[in-house]
Amino acid sequence: MELTINKIDEVDFKKGDGLVPAIVQDAITDKVLMLGYMSKESLKETFERKLVTFYSRSRQELWTKGLTSGNFLNLKSIMLDCDHDTLLVKASPTGPVCHTGADTCFFEENDIEGMETKDFLFYLEKIVEDRRDFPIEGSYTNHLFSRGIKKIAQKVGEESTELVIESLDDKKDLLIGETADLLYHLQVLLTYKGVKLVEVLECLQHRHT
């Protein structure tokens, strides 16, 4: 279940002598970034500052990830497991997470280059959802969201028309570009309406069977 600051008391800190393991996952790429430990105080600090904060077992004090390196973990959400003694923290890193300089503490690259092409639409969906939930000034996606469903639907219509026009020509690169534009704007529309991409794929799958 998703944890909130008002539900901190539901976390079972007793099993780990006041600490619980916190698995940190990139909110966009789903890569596991690191594992740390949280106390009740560090968990509260994390919620209040929106920066992932752990409890250092070696120094026996709270420490906010990034205070030394500048590579912070911006909190997106926290999930509590079924036994109430482990946390799944979803965050957006501002730089490499590991003290060695690697993207993750497991030496995996945390970017879209290593992502399967077939998974990119789900990656795009997460980016659009992230813009909806955590707006960024100057973001085109947020500009569309601020204009509302009529503007978003209008853009989908415009991109559909441009795709039809390009399909009547023989310029493959322009056709590909217009298709990409349409898929992006369609994803914004789906996210605005609260429709998940998997729901659309399940509909297609059902029709196929």
ROVOGU-648506 format. One line per 4 residues: their letters; for each residue x, y, z of N, C-alpha, C, O. Coordinates in steps of 0.1 Angstrom, whole numbers. Example, Ala and Ser with C-alpha at 12.3 -4.5 7.8 and 13.67 -1.06 7.14 Angstrom:
BEGIN
as	132 -57 78 123 -45 78 132 -33 78 142 -33 85  128 -22 71 137 -11 71 129 0 79 134 11 80
END
This chain:
BEGIN
melt	8 -12 0 0 0 0 9 12 0 20 12 4  3 23 -5 11 36 -5 11 42 9 1 43 15  23 46 13 24 51 26 24 66 26 29 73 16  18 72 36 17 87 37 23 91 51 25 82 60
inki	25 103 53 31 108 66 22 105 77 26 103 89  9 104 75 -1 101 85 -2 87 89 -9 83 98  5 78 81 4 64 83 18 58 88 20 46 88  27 67 92 40 62 96 39 52 108 47 43 108
devd	29 53 116 28 44 128 25 30 123 25 21 131  21 28 111 18 15 106 30 7 102 30 -5 100  42 14 102 54 7 98 60 0 111 60 6 122  64 -12 109 69 -20 121 84 -18 122 92 -25 115
fkkg	88 -9 131 102 -7 133 108 -16 143 120 -16 145  99 -23 151 104 -31 162 113 -43 157 123 -46 164  109 -49 146 117 -61 141 131 -58 139 140 -67 141  134 -46 134 148 -42 131 154 -33 141 163 -25 137
dglv	150 -34 153 155 -25 164 155 -10 160 164 -3 162  143 -6 155 141 8 152 144 12 138 142 23 134  148 2 130 151 5 116 144 -4 106 141 -16 110  141 0 94 135 -8 84 143 -6 71 148 5 68
paiv	145 -17 63 152 -15 50 144 -7 40 131 -8 40  150 2 32 143 10 23 150 8 9 161 12 7  142 1 0 147 -1 -14 144 11 -22 132 15 -22  153 17 -28 151 29 -36 151 26 -51 160 20 -56
qdai	140 30 -58 138 27 -72 135 39 -79 128 48 -75  141 40 -91 139 52 -100 124 52 -104 119 42 -109  117 63 -102 103 64 -104 100 63 -119 88 60 -123  110 66 -128 107 66 -142 112 53 -149 105 47 -156
tdkv	125 50 -146 130 38 -153 128 25 -146 130 14 -152  124 25 -133 122 14 -125 135 7 -121 134 -4 -115  146 12 -124 159 7 -119 160 8 -104 156 18 -98  165 -3 -98 168 -3 -84 181 5 -82 191 1 -87
lmlg	180 16 -74 192 25 -73 201 21 -61 213 21 -62  195 18 -49 203 15 -38 194 9 -27 181 8 -28  200 5 -16 193 0 -4 199 8 8 211 9 10  190 14 16 194 21 28 185 16 39 176 8 38
ymsk	186 23 51 178 20 63 172 32 68 178 43 68  159 32 72 152 43 77 147 41 91 143 30 95  148 51 99 142 51 113 129 59 111 126 64 101  121 59 122 109 66 121 111 81 119 104 88 112
eslk	122 86 125 126 101 123 130 104 109 126 114 103  138 95 103 143 97 89 131 96 79 131 103 69  122 87 82 111 85 73 102 98 74 97 103 63  100 103 86 92 116 87 99 127 80 93 135 73
etfe	113 128 81 121 138 75 119 137 59 118 147 52  119 125 55 118 122 40 105 128 35 104 135 25  94 125 42 81 131 38 80 146 38 75 152 29  86 151 49 85 166 51 93 174 41 89 184 37
rklv	105 169 38 114 176 29 113 172 15 119 179 6  107 160 12 106 155 -1 120 151 -6 121 149 -19  129 149 2 142 144 -1 145 131 7 143 131 19  149 120 0 151 108 7 162 109 18 173 112 15
tfys	158 105 30 167 106 41 168 93 49 157 86 51  180 88 52 182 75 58 187 77 72 189 88 77  189 66 79 196 66 92 209 58 90 209 47 86  220 65 92 233 59 91 236 50 103 237 55 114
rsrq	238 37 100 241 28 111 255 29 116 258 27 128  264 34 107 278 35 112 280 48 120 287 49 130  273 59 115 275 72 122 264 74 133 265 83 141  254 66 132 242 66 141 236 80 141 234 87 152
elwt	233 85 129 226 98 128 218 98 114 220 89 106  209 107 113 202 109 101 211 115 90 220 123 93  209 110 77 216 116 66 208 117 54 202 107 50  207 129 48 199 130 36 208 127 24 219 134 22
kglt	204 118 16 212 114 4 215 126 -5 205 133 -9  227 129 -7 231 140 -16 236 153 -10 241 162 -16  236 153 4 241 165 11 256 167 8 260 179 7  263 157 6 278 158 3 280 158 -12 288 167 -16
sgnf	274 150 -19 277 149 -34 268 158 -42 272 162 -53  257 163 -37 248 171 -44 238 163 -53 230 168 -60  240 149 -52 231 140 -60 220 136 -51 220 125 -44  209 144 -50 198 141 -42 188 131 -48 189 128 -60
lnlk	180 125 -39 169 117 -44 156 124 -41 152 124 -29  149 129 -51 136 136 -49 125 126 -47 123 118 -56  118 127 -36 108 117 -33 96 118 -42 91 129 -45  91 107 -47 79 106 -55 68 99 -47 57 103 -46
siml	72 87 -42 62 80 -34 69 69 -26 80 66 -28  62 64 -15 67 53 -7 56 42 -6 45 45 -3  60 30 -8 51 18 -6 56 10 6 68 9 8  46 5 13 48 -4 25 45 -18 21 34 -21 16
dcdh	54 -27 24 52 -41 20 41 -48 29 36 -42 39  38 -61 26 27 -68 32 30 -70 47 20 -72 55  43 -72 51 46 -74 65 48 -61 73 51 -61 85  47 -50 66 49 -36 72 63 -34 78 64 -26 87
dtll	73 -41 72 86 -39 77 97 -36 67 109 -37 69  92 -33 54 101 -29 44 95 -19 35 83 -19 32  103 -9 31 98 2 23 103 2 9 115 -2 6  94 5 -1 99 7 -15 97 22 -18 86 27 -19
vkas	108 28 -19 109 43 -21 111 46 -36 121 41 -42  102 53 -42 103 57 -56 107 72 -56 101 80 -51  118 74 -63 124 87 -63 130 91 -77 132 82 -86  133 104 -78 140 109 -90 153 114 -86 155 124 -79
ptgp	164 107 -91 178 111 -87 182 123 -95 179 124 -107  190 132 -89 196 143 -96 209 141 -102 216 149 -108  214 128 -99 228 125 -104 230 110 -101 222 103 -96  243 106 -103 247 92 -99 244 89 -84 246 98 -76
vcht	239 78 -81 235 75 -67 246 69 -59 247 72 -47  254 60 -65 264 53 -57 276 62 -54 280 71 -62  282 60 -43 294 68 -39 306 66 -48 316 74 -48  306 55 -56 316 52 -65 315 61 -78 324 61 -86
gadt	304 67 -79 301 75 -91 292 68 -101 289 73 -112  289 55 -98 280 48 -107 266 52 -106 262 58 -96  258 50 -116 244 54 -116 236 47 -104 228 54 -98  239 35 -102 233 27 -91 243 20 -83 254 19 -87
cffe	239 16 -71 248 8 -63 250 -6 -68 258 -14 -62  243 -10 -78 244 -23 -84 251 -22 -98 251 -32 -105  257 -11 -100 265 -8 -112 257 -10 -125 263 -15 -136  244 -7 -125 236 -7 -137 235 7 -142 235 17 -135
endi	234 9 -155 232 22 -161 217 26 -160 209 18 -163  215 37 -155 201 42 -153 197 52 -163 195 64 -160  195 47 -175 191 56 -186 183 48 -196 182 36 -195  178 55 -206 169 48 -216 177 40 -226 171 33 -234
egme	190 42 -226 198 35 -236 198 20 -235 198 13 -244  197 16 -222 197 2 -219 183 -4 -220 181 -16 -217  173 4 -223 159 -1 -223 155 -7 -236 159 -3 -246  148 -18 -235 142 -24 -247 133 -14 -254 125 -8 -248
tkdf	135 -14 -267 126 -5 -275 112 -7 -273 104 3 -273  108 -19 -271 94 -23 -270 88 -17 -257 76 -16 -255  97 -14 -247 92 -9 -234 91 6 -234 87 12 -224  95 13 -245 97 28 -244 83 35 -242 82 45 -236
lfyl	72 29 -248 59 35 -246 55 36 -231 49 45 -227  59 25 -224 56 25 -210 65 35 -202 60 41 -193  77 37 -207 86 47 -202 80 61 -204 80 69 -195  75 63 -216 69 76 -220 57 78 -211 54 90 -206
ekiv	49 68 -209 37 69 -200 41 74 -186 34 82 -180  52 69 -181 56 72 -167 61 87 -167 58 94 -157  68 91 -178 72 105 -178 60 114 -178 60 124 -171  50 111 -186 38 120 -187 31 120 -174 27 131 -169
edrr	30 109 -167 23 108 -154 31 116 -144 25 123 -135  45 115 -145 53 123 -136 51 138 -138 51 145 -128  50 142 -150 47 157 -153 34 161 -147 32 172 -142  24 152 -148 11 155 -143 11 156 -128 5 166 -122
dfpi	18 147 -121 18 147 -106 28 157 -101 26 162 -90  39 160 -108 50 169 -103 53 178 -115 64 176 -121  45 188 -117 47 198 -128 61 204 -128 67 207 -117  66 207 -140 79 213 -141 77 226 -150 71 225 -161
egsy	82 237 -145 80 250 -152 87 249 -166 98 245 -167  79 253 -176 85 253 -190 83 240 -197 86 239 -209  77 230 -191 74 217 -197 63 218 -207 52 223 -203  65 213 -219 54 213 -229 42 204 -225 31 208 -227
tnhl	46 193 -218 35 184 -213 27 191 -203 14 190 -204  33 198 -194 25 206 -184 17 217 -190 6 220 -185  22 223 -201 15 233 -208 2 227 -214 -9 233 -213  3 215 -219 -9 208 -225 -19 205 -213 -31 208 -215
fsrg	-14 200 -202 -23 197 -191 -30 209 -186 -42 209 -182  -23 220 -186 -29 233 -181 -40 238 -190 -49 245 -185  -39 235 -203 -49 239 -212 -62 231 -212 -73 236 -216  -61 219 -206 -73 211 -205 -76 201 -216 -69 201 -226
ikki	-86 193 -215 -89 182 -224 -93 187 -238 -89 181 -248  -99 199 -239 -103 204 -253 -90 207 -261 -90 203 -273  -80 213 -255 -68 216 -262 -60 203 -265 -55 201 -276  -60 194 -255 -53 181 -258 -59 173 -269 -52 168 -278
aqkv	-73 172 -269 -80 165 -279 -78 172 -293 -77 165 -303  -77 185 -293 -75 192 -305 -61 189 -311 -60 187 -323  -51 188 -302 -38 184 -307 -37 170 -313 -30 168 -322  -44 161 -306 -45 147 -312 -51 148 -325 -47 141 -335
gees	-62 156 -327 -68 157 -340 -59 163 -351 -58 158 -362  -51 173 -347 -42 179 -356 -31 170 -360 -27 169 -372  -25 163 -350 -15 153 -354 -20 142 -362 -12 136 -370  -32 138 -360 -38 127 -368 -39 131 -383 -36 124 -392
telv	-44 144 -384 -45 149 -398 -32 150 -405 -30 147 -417  -21 155 -397 -8 156 -403 -2 142 -407 5 141 -417  -6 132 -399 -1 119 -402 -8 114 -415 -1 107 -423  -21 116 -416 -28 112 -429 -22 119 -441 -20 112 -451
iesl	-18 132 -440 -12 139 -451 1 133 -455 4 131 -467  9 130 -445 23 124 -448 22 110 -453 30 106 -461  11 103 -450 9 89 -455 7 89 -470 9 79 -476  2 100 -475 -1 101 -489 12 105 -497 11 105 -510
ddkk	23 107 -491 35 110 -497 45 98 -496 41 88 -490  57 100 -501 67 89 -500 79 92 -491 89 85 -492  77 101 -482 88 105 -474 87 97 -460 79 102 -451  94 86 -459 92 77 -448 96 84 -435 90 82 -425
dlli	107 92 -435 111 99 -423 101 108 -417 99 109 -405  94 115 -426 83 125 -421 71 117 -416 65 121 -406  68 105 -422 58 97 -417 61 92 -403 52 91 -394  73 88 -401 77 83 -388 76 94 -378 72 92 -366
geta	81 106 -381 80 117 -372 66 121 -368 64 123 -356  57 121 -378 43 124 -375 37 114 -366 28 116 -358  40 101 -368 35 90 -360 40 92 -346 32 89 -337  52 95 -344 58 97 -331 50 109 -324 47 108 -312
dlly	48 120 -331 40 131 -326 26 127 -321 22 131 -310  20 119 -329 6 114 -326 6 105 -314 -2 107 -305  16 96 -313 17 87 -301 19 95 -288 13 92 -278  27 105 -289 30 113 -277 18 120 -273 14 120 -261
hlqv	11 127 -282 -1 135 -278 -12 126 -274 -20 129 -265  -13 114 -280 -23 104 -276 -20 100 -261 -30 98 -253  -8 98 -258 -4 94 -244 -8 105 -234 -13 102 -223  -6 118 -238 -10 128 -229 -25 128 -227 -30 130 -216
llty	-33 126 -237 -47 125 -236 -51 113 -227 -60 115 -218  -45 101 -229 -49 90 -221 -46 93 -206 -54 89 -197  -34 99 -203 -30 102 -190 -40 112 -183 -44 111 -172  -44 122 -191 -53 132 -186 -66 126 -182 -73 129 -172
kgvk	-71 116 -190 -83 109 -188 -82 97 -178 -92 91 -175  -70 95 -173 -68 84 -163 -68 70 -169 -72 60 -162  -65 69 -182 -65 56 -188 -50 51 -189 -41 58 -194  -48 39 -185 -34 33 -186 -32 26 -199 -41 21 -205
lvev	-20 27 -204 -16 21 -217 -19 6 -217 -23 1 -227  -17 -1 -205 -19 -15 -205 -34 -18 -207 -37 -29 -212  -43 -9 -203 -57 -11 -206 -61 -12 -220 -69 -19 -225  -54 -3 -228 -56 -3 -242 -50 -15 -249 -56 -21 -258
lecl	-39 -20 -244 -32 -32 -249 -41 -44 -246 -42 -53 -254  -47 -44 -234 -55 -55 -230 -68 -56 -239 -73 -67 -243  -73 -44 -243 -84 -43 -252 -81 -49 -266 -88 -57 -272  -69 -46 -271 -64 -51 -283 -62 -66 -283 -66 -73 -292
qhrh	-57 -70 -271 -54 -85 -270 -67 -92 -269 -68 -103 -275  -77 -87 -263 -90 -93 -262 -97 -94 -275 -103 -104 -279  -95 -84 -283 -101 -84 -297 -94 -94 -306 -100 -101 -314  -81 -96 -303 -73 -105 -311 -77 -120 -308 -78 -128 -317
t	-81 -122 -296 -84 -136 -292 -99 -139 -295 -104 -150 -293
END
